[in-house]
Amino acid sequence: MDTIAELELLCADAWPALVDERLGQWRLRAAGGFTGRANTALTIGDPGMPVSDALAATAAFAARRGIEPKAHVIQGSETERRIEAAGWQPATDHPAGSVSQVMTGPLPVGGPVGEILDKPSRQWWEFSVGEPTAAQKHVLGTGPRLGFGYVEDTAVVRGCVVDTTLHIARLSVAPAARRQGVARRLLAALGTWARECGADRSVLQVEINNTAAIRLYEGLGFTEHHRYGYWKP
């Protein structure tokens, strides 16, 4: 079974920030404020200095990049305990929620629908984010091996294959088309594409209060691997 660190690093590689600086084994990331994952310090491993000093460096990095200082912290870890002892607290004001879970599972299967694009089309961008910023183009449009699932005017998803793992993100379905199996079928198309790319399993990150998405993924065989939260000064 993968360690938490291995999965977290894989997910980080699948979701590349504009800036990704190393602080020992920590990764200080910035992407113009687009998503928490790409604008936090990934606190995996040893930062090479006391945690309090590493947090000060994290805050200084954030100030230079014009973003809020935040840390991506594994729940229940020794690092979490040290970050709390240093005076940081959960970022309960984070727009998408302060706690997410990492889920692992098989490649989605079933009757596929839609197409998997090598590059995001204008329609994919419009459905996913509207007119993309430079940061959005970088985070969503770069990675080891990318596939952009699209059902015209109905649904989108982003897949990134890292080694033999499919990272699933940005699944979105138009309100009028929900609960009709579109998400499952688009994910099945993404699973077929990922299998052709050499993948044999999947991973994703989802906010713990997104119960509809969690039920969808559980129905596809995904289970919770671990949780992480965002912390701030």
C-alpha positions in Angstrom: 0.0 0.0 0.0 1.2 3.5 -0.8 2.3 5.6 2.1 0.6 8.9 2.7 3.7 10.8 1.6 3.9 8.9 -1.7 0.3 9.7 -2.6 0.6 13.4 -1.5 3.7 13.9 -3.7 2.0 12.1 -6.6 -1.0 14.4 -6.3 1.3 17.5 -6.1 3.0 16.4 -9.4 -0.4 16.0 -11.0 -1.5 19.5 -9.9 1.6 21.7 -10.7 1.8 25.1 -9.2 3.3 28.1 -11.0 6.1 28.2 -8.4 7.2 25.1 -6.4 10.2 25.8 -4.2 11.8 23.2 -1.9 12.3 23.9 1.8 14.1 20.7 2.8 11.4 18.2 1.9 8.5 20.6 2.1 7.2 22.2 -1.1 6.3 25.9 -1.1 3.7 26.4 -3.8 2.1 29.5 -5.4 -0.3 29.9 -8.4 -1.9 33.3 -8.1 -4.4 32.1 -5.5 -6.0 29.4 -7.8 -6.9 26.5 -5.6 -5.7 25.7 -2.1 -3.5 22.9 -3.2 -1.4 25.0 -5.6 -1.0 27.9 -3.0 0.1 26.1 0.2 3.2 24.6 1.7 3.0 20.8 1.3 4.4 19.8 4.7 5.5 16.3 3.8 8.8 15.2 5.3 11.5 17.2 7.1 11.9 20.9 6.2 15.5 20.8 7.4 14.9 23.2 10.3 12.5 23.6 13.3 8.9 23.6 12.2 8.4 27.1 13.7 11.2 28.4 11.5 9.8 26.5 8.5 6.4 28.2 9.0 8.1 31.6 9.2 9.8 30.8 5.8 6.4 29.7 4.5 4.8 33.0 5.5 7.7 34.9 3.9 7.3 32.9 0.7 3.6 33.7 0.6 4.2 37.4 1.1 6.6 37.5 -1.8 4.1 35.7 -4.0 1.1 37.8 -3.0 -0.9 34.9 -1.5 -2.1 34.1 2.0 0.2 31.9 4.0 -1.2 28.4 4.4 0.0 24.9 5.0 -1.3 21.7 3.6 -1.1 19.3 6.6 -1.9 15.6 7.0 -4.5 15.1 9.7 -3.2 13.3 12.8 0.4 13.6 11.8 3.3 14.7 14.1 3.8 17.6 11.7 0.2 18.7 12.4 0.9 18.6 16.2 4.0 20.7 15.8 2.3 23.2 13.5 -0.5 23.6 16.1 2.2 24.0 18.9 3.8 26.8 16.8 0.5 28.8 17.0 -1.0 28.1 13.6 -4.7 27.1 13.3 -7.1 25.4 10.9 -8.1 27.7 8.0 -11.8 27.3 8.6 -12.5 30.3 6.3 -11.1 28.4 3.3 -13.7 28.8 0.5 -13.9 25.0 -0.4 -13.6 23.9 3.2 -10.5 23.4 5.4 -10.4 19.5 5.3 -10.3 17.2 2.3 -9.9 13.5 1.9 -7.7 11.6 -0.5 -9.5 8.6 -2.1 -8.0 5.7 -4.0 -9.7 3.3 -6.3 -9.7 1.4 -9.6 -9.8 3.0 -13.0 -13.5 3.9 -13.7 -15.3 1.6 -16.1 -18.7 1.4 -17.8 -20.4 2.8 -20.8 -18.3 5.8 -21.8 -19.6 9.1 -23.1 -17.8 12.2 -24.4 -14.3 12.6 -25.7 -10.9 12.9 -24.1 -8.9 15.7 -25.5 -5.1 16.0 -25.4 -5.4 19.8 -24.8 -8.3 21.7 -23.3 -10.5 23.2 -26.0 -12.1 26.7 -25.8 -15.3 25.0 -24.8 -13.6 22.9 -22.1 -12.1 26.1 -20.6 -15.5 28.0 -20.8 -17.3 25.2 -19.0 -14.6 24.6 -16.3 -13.4 28.1 -15.4 -14.6 30.6 -17.9 -11.8 32.8 -19.4 -8.7 31.2 -17.9 -6.0 33.2 -16.1 -2.3 32.5 -16.6 -2.3 30.5 -13.3 -5.3 28.4 -14.3 -3.7 27.7 -17.7 -0.6 26.4 -15.9 -2.2 24.4 -13.1 -4.8 22.8 -15.3 -2.9 22.7 -18.6 0.4 21.2 -17.5 1.4 17.8 -16.1 3.0 14.5 -16.9 0.2 13.1 -19.2 -3.1 15.0 -19.5 -6.6 14.1 -20.7 -9.5 16.5 -20.7 -12.9 14.9 -20.7 -15.7 16.8 -22.4 -19.4 16.2 -23.1 -20.7 19.1 -25.1 -22.4 21.8 -22.9 -22.8 19.1 -20.2 -19.7 18.0 -18.3 -15.9 18.2 -18.0 -13.2 16.4 -16.1 -9.4 16.6 -16.0 -7.2 13.6 -15.8 -3.4 13.4 -15.2 -1.5 10.1 -15.4 1.6 10.1 -13.1 3.6 6.9 -13.5 0.7 4.3 -13.3 -1.8 6.4 -11.4 -4.7 8.4 -12.8 -5.3 11.6 -10.8 -8.9 12.8 -11.3 -9.9 16.5 -10.8 -12.3 19.2 -11.9 -15.3 17.0 -12.5 -18.2 19.3 -13.2 -21.7 18.5 -14.6 -24.3 21.1 -15.7 -27.1 21.2 -13.1 -29.8 20.1 -15.6 -27.8 16.9 -16.4 -27.0 15.8 -12.9 -28.2 12.4 -11.5 -28.4 11.0 -15.0 -25.2 9.0 -15.1 -23.3 11.5 -17.1 -20.4 11.8 -14.5 -20.0 8.1 -14.3 -19.9 7.7 -18.1 -17.5 10.5 -18.6 -15.2 9.0 -15.9 -15.5 5.7 -17.7 -14.1 7.4 -20.8 -11.3 8.9 -18.8 -10.6 5.5 -17.3 -10.3 3.9 -20.8 -7.9 6.7 -21.8 -5.8 6.3 -18.7 -5.6 2.6 -19.2 -4.2 3.2 -22.7 -1.6 5.5 -21.0 -0.4 2.7 -18.8 -2.4 3.5 -15.6 -3.9 0.8 -13.4 -5.4 2.7 -10.5 -6.9 6.1 -9.6 -6.5 8.8 -6.9 -8.5 12.0 -6.2 -8.9 14.7 -3.6 -12.3 15.8 -2.5 -13.6 18.2 0.2 -15.2 16.2 3.0 -18.5 18.1 2.9 -19.0 17.3 -0.8 -21.2 14.4 0.0 -22.6 14.0 -3.5 -19.1 13.6 -5.0 -18.0 11.2 -2.3 -21.1 9.0 -2.9 -20.3 9.0 -6.6 -16.7 7.9 -6.1 -17.7 5.3 -3.4 -20.1 3.8 -6.0 -17.1 3.4 -8.3 -15.1 1.6 -5.7 -13.1 4.4 -4.1 -12.3 4.4 -0.4 -10.8 7.1 1.8 -7.0 6.8 2.2 -6.3 9.8 4.5 -7.3 13.4 5.1 -5.5 16.7 5.0 -6.3 20.2 6.2 -5.3 23.7 5.5 -3.6 25.7 8.4 -2.8 29.4 8.7 -1.0 31.7 11.1 
